[in-house]
Amino acid sequence: MKILFLSQFFPPEMGALASRTYEHAKYWVQEGHDVTVVCGFPNYPDGIVPPEYHGKWLAREDWDGIRVLRGWLYATPNRGVVKRSIAFVTYMISSILVAIFFTGKCDVVVASSPQLLCGVAGYIVSLIKWRPFVFEVRDLWPAQIIDLGVIKNRFIIFLLSSLESFLYNRAKAIITIAPAMSREIARRGFPEDKIFTIPNGINEEFFKPTNGGIKIRQEKGWDTSKIVVLYIGTLGLSQGLETILQVAENMKDNSDVLFVFVGAGADREHLISLAEQKKLTNTRFYPPVKKQEMPDWYSSADICLVSLKKRNVFLYNIPSKMFEIMACERPILLGAEGQARELLEQSGAGIAVEPENADAYTEALIKMIQDPEMGKLFGKKGREYVLAHFTRRENARKYLGVFSKVMGKTV
């Protein structure tokens, strides 16, 4: 089949959406399908477009047989409501134009959230091409940004909520990344028979324990006796990482523990400033790393953190980094509730605590530090569980089943 996929983000950009889209599309190509991805010029999360794209409004690329068409968009760092909104609008416009005039025929049109305007672009393209529209829902927008206080204007909330419902109604299939998310959409009255759950997952041949963690420790000058507590990913509004700095403050008298933060995001500079204000000598901040380096970074850690704020909307989320950490056989200290906590408890891959509760984090961390064998068992169980249930290859097959269904075919 010919698959047209609209996603604002795509490698070399970091993040779950870029990785998920690329790895699924790569598998579809291997299975003999024709895949075209329409995305923006790479700029996430710092808003800097590489020089090779300057002066262009369209770029054509080939990624492992995937036809990639990149359109111009307003590039901006991952912070600030107005500028990010402009980025969303310009991507919507450019993706519609690129998809209509440069992609040719297709059998199905897929668009991925969280930003809803990508869904709008996908729906418009599906109408023009007269093909079924599939909407991939990675986060429940606008609920998430409302819950975080990003948007408070009632009229804007009404418009976004109406747009969300419109897209759910028009999609021939809705694909979510967590069962709780699917249940929430169904609870709101949308037909269950068109809602499918295909979770995040991992490429088990890539995310695995490595010896590269030793090299990372040596390069960064971390003493071999240090217990490294690692957070790698977005340093943004959703993660509640101020709580982790409070944990670091609680642990400052233990010179054997080092808290390492790797990534970028809207809260990065604030977190660095806060660590300096607290005079925390047991924290280190590093910029985002290339995906190829991530297994080594995970392997450098003794304990890996997954943190979310205490918000109702996050009851439906499973952070993608959980699967990566589990595949790399590292124990998880999770500050989240709902679907993420359920996954951790089912897998036996770590300890879950109440989000934004620094004392609970500290108590659990001390417990894990005092019993390293327990941590090794968590890591082993995590990899076994993720290999049994969450591989990219199996998830990509499930997508093909959904596409075939909306096309009126059988698998």
C-alpha positions as a Markdown table, in Angstrom:
| # | Residue | x | y | z |
|---|---|---|---|---|
| 1 | Met | 0.0 | 0.0 | 0.0 |
| 2 | Lys | 1.0 | 3.6 | -0.4 |
| 3 | Ile | 1.1 | 5.4 | 3.0 |
| 4 | Leu | 1.2 | 9.2 | 3.3 |
| 5 | Phe | 2.3 | 10.2 | 6.9 |
| 6 | Leu | 2.2 | 13.8 | 8.2 |
| 7 | Ser | 4.4 | 14.5 | 11.2 |
| 8 | Gln | 5.9 | 17.8 | 12.1 |
| 9 | Phe | 8.9 | 16.0 | 13.6 |
| 10 | Phe | 11.2 | 13.5 | 12.0 |
| 11 | Pro | 14.9 | 12.5 | 12.5 |
| 12 | Pro | 17.5 | 13.9 | 13.0 |
| 13 | Glu | 15.2 | 15.6 | 15.5 |
| 14 | Met | 15.0 | 14.0 | 18.9 |
| 15 | Gly | 11.9 | 12.8 | 20.7 |
| 16 | Ala | 9.4 | 10.0 | 20.8 |
| 17 | Leu | 7.3 | 11.2 | 17.8 |
| 18 | Ala | 10.3 | 11.5 | 15.5 |
| 19 | Ser | 11.6 | 8.1 | 16.5 |
| 20 | Arg | 8.3 | 6.3 | 16.4 |
| 21 | Thr | 7.4 | 7.6 | 12.9 |
| 22 | Tyr | 10.8 | 6.8 | 11.5 |
| 23 | Glu | 11.0 | 3.3 | 12.9 |
| 24 | His | 7.5 | 2.3 | 11.9 |
| 25 | Ala | 8.0 | 3.7 | 8.4 |
| 26 | Lys | 11.3 | 1.9 | 8.0 |
| 27 | Tyr | 9.5 | -1.4 | 8.8 |
| 28 | Trp | 6.7 | -0.6 | 6.4 |
| 29 | Val | 9.2 | -0.1 | 3.6 |
| 30 | Gln | 10.9 | -3.4 | 4.5 |
| 31 | Glu | 7.6 | -5.1 | 4.1 |
| 32 | Gly | 7.3 | -3.7 | 0.6 |
| 33 | His | 5.0 | -0.7 | 1.2 |
| 34 | Asp | 5.5 | 2.8 | -0.3 |
| 35 | Val | 5.9 | 5.4 | 2.5 |
| 36 | Thr | 6.1 | 9.2 | 2.2 |
| 37 | Val | 6.6 | 11.4 | 5.2 |
| 38 | Val | 5.8 | 15.1 | 5.1 |
| 39 | Cys | 7.6 | 16.9 | 7.9 |
| 40 | Gly | 9.2 | 20.2 | 8.7 |
| 41 | Phe | 12.8 | 21.3 | 8.5 |
| 42 | Pro | 14.6 | 19.9 | 11.6 |
| 43 | Asn | 14.8 | 22.4 | 14.4 |
| 44 | Tyr | 13.4 | 20.7 | 17.6 |
| 45 | Pro | 14.0 | 21.4 | 20.4 |
| 46 | Asp | 16.3 | 24.5 | 20.1 |
| 47 | Gly | 14.6 | 26.1 | 17.1 |
| 48 | Ile | 17.8 | 26.1 | 15.0 |
| 49 | Val | 17.5 | 24.9 | 11.4 |
| 50 | Pro | 20.7 | 23.3 | 10.0 |
| 51 | Pro | 22.5 | 25.4 | 7.4 |
| 52 | Glu | 21.8 | 23.0 | 4.5 |
| 53 | Tyr | 18.1 | 23.9 | 4.7 |
| 54 | His | 18.6 | 27.7 | 4.6 |
| 55 | Gly | 17.1 | 29.5 | 1.7 |
| 56 | Lys | 14.8 | 26.5 | 0.8 |
| 57 | Trp | 11.1 | 25.9 | 1.2 |
| 58 | Leu | 11.2 | 22.2 | 0.2 |
| 59 | Ala | 13.8 | 19.5 | 0.7 |
| 60 | Arg | 13.6 | 16.0 | -0.7 |
| 61 | Glu | 15.4 | 13.2 | 1.2 |
| 62 | Asp | 15.6 | 9.4 | 1.4 |
| 63 | Trp | 15.8 | 7.7 | 4.8 |
| 64 | Asp | 16.2 | 3.9 | 4.4 |
| 65 | Gly | 13.8 | 3.9 | 1.5 |
| 66 | Ile | 11.3 | 6.3 | 3.2 |
| 67 | Arg | 10.5 | 9.2 | 0.9 |
| 68 | Val | 10.9 | 12.3 | 3.1 |
| 69 | Leu | 9.6 | 15.7 | 2.0 |
| 70 | Arg | 10.5 | 18.6 | 4.3 |
| 71 | Gly | 8.6 | 21.8 | 4.1 |
| 72 | Trp | 9.4 | 25.3 | 5.5 |
| 73 | Leu | 8.0 | 26.2 | 8.8 |
| 74 | Tyr | 8.6 | 29.0 | 11.4 |
| 75 | Ala | 11.4 | 27.5 | 13.5 |
| 76 | Thr | 11.3 | 28.4 | 17.2 |
| 77 | Pro | 12.6 | 26.9 | 20.5 |
| 78 | Asn | 10.2 | 24.6 | 22.3 |
| 79 | Arg | 8.9 | 27.3 | 24.6 |
| 80 | Gly | 6.5 | 30.2 | 24.4 |
| 81 | Val | 2.9 | 29.8 | 23.4 |
| 82 | Val | 2.7 | 32.5 | 20.6 |
| 83 | Lys | 5.8 | 31.4 | 18.7 |
| 84 | Arg | 5.1 | 27.8 | 19.0 |
| 85 | Ser | 1.5 | 28.4 | 17.7 |
| 86 | Ile | 3.0 | 30.2 | 14.7 |
| 87 | Ala | 5.2 | 27.2 | 14.1 |
| 88 | Phe | 2.2 | 24.9 | 14.2 |
| 89 | Val | 0.2 | 27.0 | 11.8 |
| 90 | Thr | 3.1 | 27.3 | 9.3 |
| 91 | Tyr | 3.7 | 23.6 | 9.4 |
| 92 | Met | 0.0 | 23.0 | 8.7 |
| 93 | Ile | 0.0 | 25.2 | 5.7 |
| 94 | Ser | 3.3 | 23.9 | 4.2 |
| 95 | Ser | 2.4 | 20.3 | 4.8 |
| 96 | Ile | -0.9 | 20.7 | 3.0 |
| 97 | Leu | 0.8 | 22.3 | 0.0 |
| 98 | Val | 3.6 | 19.7 | -0.1 |
| 99 | Ala | 1.3 | 16.8 | 0.4 |
| 100 | Ile | -1.1 | 18.0 | -2.4 |
| 101 | Phe | 1.4 | 18.9 | -5.0 |
| 102 | Phe | 4.4 | 16.7 | -4.4 |
| 103 | Thr | 3.4 | 13.3 | -2.9 |
| 104 | Gly | 1.4 | 11.7 | -5.7 |
| 105 | Lys | -1.2 | 9.0 | -5.1 |
| 106 | Cys | -1.7 | 7.3 | -1.8 |
| 107 | Asp | -4.0 | 4.7 | -0.2 |
| 108 | Val | -4.3 | 6.2 | 3.3 |
| 109 | Val | -3.4 | 9.5 | 5.0 |
| 110 | Val | -2.1 | 9.5 | 8.5 |
| 111 | Ala | -1.5 | 12.6 | 10.7 |
| 112 | Ser | 0.1 | 12.6 | 14.2 |
| 113 | Ser | -0.6 | 14.9 | 17.1 |
| 114 | Pro | -0.1 | 16.2 | 19.8 |
| 115 | Gln | -0.6 | 19.5 | 18.0 |
| 116 | Leu | -4.1 | 19.4 | 16.4 |
| 117 | Leu | -3.2 | 21.5 | 13.3 |
| 118 | Cys | -1.2 | 18.6 | 12.0 |
| 119 | Gly | -4.5 | 16.6 | 12.2 |
| 120 | Val | -6.3 | 19.4 | 10.3 |
| 121 | Ala | -3.7 | 19.2 | 7.6 |
| 122 | Gly | -4.1 | 15.4 | 7.4 |
| 123 | Tyr | -7.8 | 15.7 | 7.1 |
| 124 | Ile | -7.7 | 18.3 | 4.4 |
| 125 | Val | -5.2 | 16.3 | 2.4 |
| 126 | Ser | -7.4 | 13.2 | 2.8 |
| 127 | Leu | -10.4 | 15.1 | 1.4 |
| 128 | Ile | -8.5 | 16.3 | -1.6 |
| 129 | Lys | -6.9 | 12.9 | -2.3 |
| 130 | Trp | -10.2 | 11.2 | -1.5 |
| 131 | Arg | -8.5 | 8.7 | 0.8 |
| 132 | Pro | -9.3 | 7.6 | 4.4 |
| 133 | Phe | -7.9 | 9.7 | 7.2 |
| 134 | Val | -6.2 | 8.1 | 10.3 |
| 135 | Phe | -5.5 | 10.3 | 13.3 |
| 136 | Glu | -2.6 | 9.3 | 15.6 |
| 137 | Val | -3.2 | 10.7 | 19.1 |
| 138 | Arg | 0.0 | 10.9 | 21.2 |
| 139 | Asp | -1.3 | 13.3 | 23.8 |
| 140 | Leu | -4.8 | 14.4 | 24.8 |
| 141 | Trp | -4.7 | 18.0 | 23.5 |
| 142 | Pro | -6.1 | 20.4 | 24.5 |
| 143 | Ala | -6.6 | 18.7 | 27.9 |
| 144 | Gln | -2.8 | 18.5 | 28.6 |
| 145 | Ile | -2.0 | 22.1 | 27.9 |
| 146 | Ile | -5.1 | 23.2 | 29.9 |
| 147 | Asp | -4.1 | 21.1 | 32.8 |
| 148 | Leu | -0.6 | 22.6 | 32.8 |
| 149 | Gly | -2.0 | 26.1 | 32.7 |
| 150 | Val | -0.4 | 26.9 | 29.3 |
| 151 | Ile | -3.8 | 28.1 | 28.0 |
| 152 | Lys | -6.5 | 29.8 | 30.1 |
| 153 | Asn | -8.5 | 31.7 | 27.7 |
| 154 | Arg | -12.0 | 30.1 | 27.6 |
| 155 | Phe | -12.7 | 31.0 | 24.0 |
| 156 | Ile | -9.4 | 29.4 | 22.8 |
| 157 | Ile | -10.1 | 26.4 | 24.9 |
| 158 | Phe | -13.5 | 26.1 | 23.3 |
| 159 | Leu | -12.0 | 26.3 | 19.8 |
| 160 | Leu | -9.4 | 23.7 | 20.5 |
| 161 | Ser | -11.8 | 21.3 | 22.2 |
| 162 | Ser | -14.2 | 21.7 | 19.2 |
| 163 | Leu | -11.3 | 21.1 | 16.8 |
| 164 | Glu | -10.3 | 17.9 | 18.7 |
| 165 | Ser | -13.9 | 16.6 | 18.5 |
| 166 | Phe | -14.1 | 17.4 | 14.8 |
| 167 | Leu | -11.0 | 15.4 | 14.1 |
| 168 | Tyr | -12.1 | 12.5 | 16.1 |
| 169 | Asn | -15.4 | 12.5 | 14.3 |
| 170 | Arg | -13.8 | 12.8 | 10.8 |
| 171 | Ala | -11.1 | 10.2 | 11.3 |
| 172 | Lys | -11.8 | 6.7 | 9.9 |
| 173 | Ala | -9.5 | 5.4 | 12.7 |
| 174 | Ile | -8.0 | 6.9 | 15.9 |
| 175 | Ile | -4.8 | 5.4 | 17.1 |
| 176 | Thr | -3.7 | 6.1 | 20.7 |
| 177 | Ile | -0.5 | 5.1 | 22.5 |
| 178 | Ala | -2.1 | 4.0 | 25.8 |
| 179 | Pro | -5.2 | 1.9 | 26.7 |
| 180 | Ala | -6.3 | 4.6 | 29.2 |
| 181 | Met | -6.2 | 7.2 | 26.5 |
| 182 | Ser | -8.4 | 5.0 | 24.2 |
| 183 | Arg | -10.9 | 4.5 | 27.1 |
| 184 | Glu | -11.1 | 8.3 | 27.7 |
| 185 | Ile | -11.8 | 9.0 | 24.1 |
| 186 | Ala | -14.5 | 6.3 | 24.0 |
| 187 | Arg | -16.0 | 7.6 | 27.3 |
| 188 | Arg | -16.6 | 10.9 | 25.5 |
| 189 | Gly | -18.9 | 9.2 | 23.0 |
| 190 | Phe | -16.7 | 8.4 | 20.1 |
| 191 | Pro | -17.2 | 4.9 | 18.5 |
| 192 | Glu | -15.0 | 2.2 | 20.2 |
| 193 | Asp | -14.8 | 0.2 | 17.0 |
| 194 | Lys | -12.6 | 2.9 | 15.4 |
| 195 | Ile | -10.3 | 3.5 | 18.3 |
| 196 | Phe | -7.1 | 1.4 | 18.4 |
| 197 | Thr | -4.3 | 1.3 | 21.0 |
| 198 | Ile | -0.7 | 0.9 | 19.6 |
| 199 | Pro | 1.7 | 1.8 | 22.4 |
| 200 | Asn | 5.2 | 3.2 | 22.1 |
| 201 | Gly | 7.9 | 0.6 | 21.9 |
| 202 | Ile | 11.6 | 0.0 | 21.1 |
| 203 | Asn | 13.9 | -1.3 | 18.6 |
| 204 | Glu | 15.4 | -4.1 | 20.7 |
| 205 | Glu | 18.4 | -4.4 | 18.5 |
| 206 | Phe | 19.3 | -0.8 | 19.2 |
| 207 | Phe | 18.2 | -0.2 | 22.8 |
| 208 | Lys | 20.2 | -2.7 | 24.8 |
| 209 | Pro | 22.8 | -2.7 | 27.6 |
| 210 | Thr | 26.2 | -1.6 | 26.3 |
| 211 | Asn | 29.8 | -1.2 | 27.5 |
| 212 | Gly | 29.7 | 2.4 | 26.3 |
| 213 | Gly | 28.5 | 3.6 | 29.7 |
| 214 | Ile | 32.0 | 3.2 | 31.0 |
| 215 | Lys | 33.3 | 5.6 | 28.3 |
| 216 | Ile | 30.6 | 8.2 | 29.1 |
| 217 | Arg | 31.6 | 8.1 | 32.8 |
| 218 | Gln | 35.3 | 8.6 | 31.9 |
| 219 | Glu | 34.6 | 11.4 | 29.5 |
| 220 | Lys | 32.4 | 13.3 | 31.9 |
| 221 | Gly | 34.8 | 12.8 | 34.8 |
| 222 | Trp | 32.4 | 10.9 | 37.0 |
| 223 | Asp | 34.1 | 8.9 | 39.7 |
| 224 | Thr | 33.6 | 5.2 | 39.3 |
| 225 | Ser | 32.2 | 5.0 | 42.8 |
| 226 | Lys | 29.5 | 7.6 | 42.0 |
| 227 | Ile | 25.9 | 6.4 | 41.9 |
| 228 | Val | 24.5 | 8.1 | 38.8 |
| 229 | Val | 20.9 | 9.0 | 38.9 |
| 230 | Leu | 20.0 | 9.9 | 35.3 |
| 231 | Tyr | 17.2 | 11.9 | 33.7 |
| 232 | Ile | 17.4 | 12.1 | 29.9 |
| 233 | Gly | 14.7 | 13.7 | 27.7 |
| 234 | Thr | 12.7 | 16.9 | 27.6 |
| 235 | Leu | 13.3 | 19.4 | 30.4 |
| 236 | Gly | 9.9 | 20.9 | 30.0 |
| 237 | Leu | 6.7 | 22.0 | 31.7 |
| 238 | Ser | 5.3 | 18.5 | 32.0 |
| 239 | Gln | 8.1 | 16.8 | 33.8 |
| 240 | Gly | 8.1 | 18.4 | 37.2 |
| 241 | Leu | 11.9 | 18.3 | 37.5 |
| 242 | Glu | 12.0 | 21.0 | 40.2 |
| 243 | Thr | 11.0 | 18.1 | 42.5 |
| 244 | Ile | 14.0 | 16.1 | 41.4 |
| 245 | Leu | 16.2 | 19.1 | 42.4 |
| 246 | Gln | 14.6 | 19.1 | 45.8 |
| 247 | Val | 15.5 | 15.4 | 46.0 |
| 248 | Ala | 19.1 | 16.3 | 45.1 |
| 249 | Glu | 19.0 | 18.9 | 47.9 |
| 250 | Asn | 17.7 | 16.2 | 50.3 |
| 251 | Met | 20.7 | 14.0 | 49.2 |
| 252 | Lys | 23.4 | 16.7 | 49.1 |
| 253 | Asp | 25.2 | 15.2 | 52.2 |
| 254 | Asn | 25.7 | 11.9 | 50.3 |
| 255 | Ser | 28.7 | 12.7 | 48.2 |
| 256 | Asp | 28.4 | 9.3 | 46.4 |
| 257 | Val | 25.2 | 10.3 | 44.5 |
| 258 | Leu | 25.2 | 12.4 | 41.3 |
| 259 | Phe | 22.1 | 13.6 | 39.6 |
| 260 | Val | 22.5 | 14.0 | 35.8 |
| 261 | Phe | 20.1 | 15.8 | 33.5 |
| 262 | Val | 20.4 | 15.4 | 29.8 |
| 263 | Gly | 18.2 | 17.3 | 27.3 |
| 264 | Ala | 16.6 | 20.6 | 26.4 |
| 265 | Gly | 13.3 | 22.2 | 26.9 |
| 266 | Ala | 11.3 | 25.1 | 28.2 |
| 267 | Asp | 12.4 | 24.6 | 31.8 |
| 268 | Arg | 16.1 | 23.9 | 31.2 |
| 269 | Glu | 17.5 | 27.4 | 32.0 |
| 270 | His | 15.2 | 27.7 | 35.0 |
| 271 | Leu | 16.3 | 24.3 | 36.4 |
| 272 | Ile | 20.0 | 25.2 | 36.0 |
| 273 | Ser | 19.4 | 28.6 | 37.7 |
| 274 | Leu | 17.5 | 26.8 | 40.5 |
| 275 | Ala | 20.3 | 24.3 | 41.0 |
| 276 | Glu | 22.8 | 27.2 | 41.3 |
| 277 | Gln | 20.5 | 29.0 | 43.8 |
| 278 | Lys | 20.4 | 25.9 | 45.9 |
| 279 | Lys | 24.2 | 25.5 | 45.6 |
| 280 | Leu | 23.8 | 21.9 | 44.5 |
| 281 | Thr | 27.2 | 20.4 | 43.7 |
| 282 | Asn | 25.6 | 17.0 | 43.1 |
| 283 | Thr | 23.9 | 17.9 | 39.8 |
| 284 | Arg | 25.1 | 18.1 | 36.2 |
| 285 | Phe | 23.3 | 19.4 | 33.1 |
| 286 | Tyr | 24.2 | 18.3 | 29.6 |
| 287 | Pro | 22.7 | 19.2 | 26.2 |
| 288 | Pro | 20.7 | 16.8 | 24.2 |
| 289 | Val | 22.6 | 13.8 | 22.8 |
| 290 | Lys | 22.2 | 12.1 | 19.5 |
| 291 | Lys | 19.9 | 9.1 | 19.4 |
| 292 | Gln | 22.9 | 6.8 | 18.6 |
| 293 | Glu | 24.5 | 7.7 | 21.9 |
| 294 | Met | 21.4 | 7.1 | 24.1 |
| 295 | Pro | 22.0 | 3.4 | 24.9 |
| 296 | Asp | 25.4 | 4.3 | 26.2 |
| 297 | Trp | 24.0 | 7.1 | 28.3 |
| 298 | Tyr | 21.4 | 4.8 | 29.8 |
| 299 | Ser | 24.1 | 2.3 | 30.5 |
| 300 | Ser | 26.2 | 4.9 | 32.3 |
| 301 | Ala | 23.5 | 5.2 | 34.9 |
| 302 | Asp | 22.8 | 3.2 | 38.1 |
| 303 | Ile | 19.2 | 4.5 | 38.3 |
| 304 | Cys | 17.0 | 6.2 | 35.7 |
| 305 | Leu | 14.3 | 8.7 | 36.4 |
| 306 | Val | 11.0 | 9.1 | 34.7 |
| 307 | Ser | 9.1 | 12.1 | 36.1 |
| 308 | Leu | 5.7 | 13.8 | 35.4 |
| 309 | Lys | 3.7 | 16.4 | 37.2 |
| 310 | Lys | 0.7 | 15.4 | 39.3 |
| 311 | Arg | -2.0 | 16.2 | 36.7 |
| 312 | Asn | -5.1 | 14.3 | 35.7 |
| 313 | Val | -4.2 | 14.3 | 32.1 |
| 314 | Phe | -1.0 | 12.4 | 32.8 |
| 315 | Leu | -3.0 | 9.4 | 34.1 |
| 316 | Tyr | -3.3 | 8.5 | 30.4 |
| 317 | Asn | 0.3 | 8.8 | 29.4 |
| 318 | Ile | 3.2 | 6.3 | 29.2 |
| 319 | Pro | 6.4 | 8.2 | 28.7 |
| 320 | Ser | 8.3 | 6.5 | 25.8 |
| 321 | Lys | 11.6 | 6.7 | 27.7 |
| 322 | Met | 10.3 | 4.0 | 30.0 |
| 323 | Phe | 10.6 | 1.4 | 27.2 |
| 324 | Glu | 14.1 | 2.6 | 26.3 |
| 325 | Ile | 15.3 | 2.4 | 29.9 |
| 326 | Met | 13.7 | -1.1 | 30.3 |
| 327 | Ala | 15.3 | -2.3 | 27.1 |
| 328 | Cys | 18.7 | -1.1 | 28.4 |
| 329 | Glu | 18.2 | -3.1 | 31.7 |
| 330 | Arg | 18.3 | -0.1 | 34.0 |
| 331 | Pro | 16.0 | 0.2 | 37.1 |
| 332 | Ile | 13.4 | 3.0 | 36.9 |
| 333 | Leu | 12.4 | 5.4 | 39.6 |
| 334 | Leu | 9.0 | 6.6 | 38.4 |
| 335 | Gly | 7.1 | 9.7 | 39.6 |
| 336 | Ala | 3.8 | 9.2 | 37.8 |
| 337 | Glu | 0.4 | 7.7 | 38.3 |
| 338 | Gly | -2.2 | 6.0 | 36.1 |
| 339 | Gln | -1.1 | 4.1 | 33.0 |
| 340 | Ala | 2.6 | 4.6 | 33.5 |
| 341 | Arg | 2.5 | 3.3 | 37.1 |
| 342 | Glu | 0.4 | 0.3 | 36.0 |
| 343 | Leu | 3.0 | -0.6 | 33.3 |
| 344 | Leu | 5.9 | -0.3 | 35.8 |
| 345 | Glu | 4.1 | -2.5 | 38.4 |
| 346 | Gln | 3.2 | -5.1 | 35.8 |
| 347 | Ser | 6.8 | -5.3 | 34.5 |
| 348 | Gly | 8.5 | -5.2 | 37.9 |
| 349 | Ala | 11.1 | -2.8 | 36.4 |
| 350 | Gly | 11.4 | -0.3 | 39.3 |
| 351 | Ile | 9.7 | 1.7 | 42.0 |
| 352 | Ala | 6.8 | 4.1 | 41.5 |
| 353 | Val | 6.2 | 7.1 | 43.9 |
| 354 | Glu | 3.7 | 9.9 | 44.1 |
| 355 | Pro | 4.6 | 12.6 | 41.5 |
| 356 | Glu | 6.0 | 15.9 | 42.8 |
| 357 | Asn | 6.6 | 14.3 | 46.3 |
| 358 | Ala | 10.2 | 14.9 | 47.0 |
| 359 | Asp | 10.2 | 12.9 | 50.2 |
| 360 | Ala | 8.7 | 9.9 | 48.5 |
| 361 | Tyr | 11.3 | 10.1 | 45.8 |
| 362 | Thr | 14.1 | 10.4 | 48.3 |
| 363 | Glu | 12.9 | 7.4 | 50.3 |
| 364 | Ala | 12.7 | 5.2 | 47.2 |
| 365 | Leu | 16.0 | 6.4 | 46.0 |
| 366 | Ile | 17.7 | 5.5 | 49.2 |
| 367 | Lys | 16.1 | 2.1 | 49.1 |
| 368 | Met | 17.4 | 1.5 | 45.6 |
| 369 | Ile | 20.9 | 2.7 | 46.5 |
| 370 | Gln | 21.1 | 0.5 | 49.5 |
| 371 | Asp | 20.1 | -2.6 | 47.6 |
| 372 | Pro | 22.0 | -2.7 | 44.2 |
| 373 | Glu | 21.0 | -6.3 | 43.6 |
| 374 | Met | 17.3 | -5.2 | 43.6 |
| 375 | Gly | 18.2 | -2.7 | 40.9 |
| 376 | Lys | 19.8 | -5.4 | 38.8 |
| 377 | Leu | 16.6 | -7.5 | 39.1 |
| 378 | Phe | 14.5 | -4.5 | 38.2 |
| 379 | Gly | 16.6 | -4.1 | 35.1 |
| 380 | Lys | 16.5 | -7.7 | 34.0 |
| 381 | Lys | 12.7 | -7.9 | 34.5 |
| 382 | Gly | 12.2 | -4.6 | 32.5 |
| 383 | Arg | 14.1 | -5.9 | 29.5 |
| 384 | Glu | 12.3 | -9.2 | 29.5 |
| 385 | Tyr | 8.9 | -7.5 | 29.7 |
| 386 | Val | 9.5 | -4.9 | 27.0 |
| 387 | Leu | 10.8 | -7.6 | 24.6 |
| 388 | Ala | 7.7 | -9.6 | 25.2 |
| 389 | His | 5.2 | -6.8 | 24.7 |
| 390 | Phe | 6.6 | -3.6 | 23.1 |
| 391 | Thr | 8.8 | -4.1 | 20.1 |
| 392 | Arg | 8.5 | -1.6 | 17.2 |
| 393 | Arg | 8.3 | -4.4 | 14.6 |
| 394 | Glu | 5.1 | -5.8 | 16.2 |
| 395 | Asn | 3.6 | -2.4 | 16.7 |
| 396 | Ala | 4.3 | -1.5 | 13.0 |
| 397 | Arg | 2.4 | -4.6 | 12.0 |
| 398 | Lys | -0.6 | -3.5 | 14.0 |
| 399 | Tyr | -0.6 | -0.2 | 12.1 |
| 400 | Leu | -0.8 | -2.0 | 8.8 |
| 401 | Gly | -3.8 | -3.9 | 10.1 |
| 402 | Val | -5.5 | -0.6 | 11.0 |
| 403 | Phe | -4.6 | 0.8 | 7.6 |
| 404 | Ser | -6.0 | -2.2 | 5.8 |
| 405 | Lys | -9.2 | -2.0 | 7.8 |
| 406 | Val | -9.9 | 1.6 | 6.9 |
| 407 | Met | -9.2 | 0.8 | 3.3 |
| 408 | Gly | -11.8 | -2.0 | 3.4 |
| 409 | Lys | -9.3 | -4.8 | 3.1 |
| 410 | Thr | -8.3 | -7.7 | 5.3 |
| 411 | Val | -4.8 | -8.2 | 6.5 |
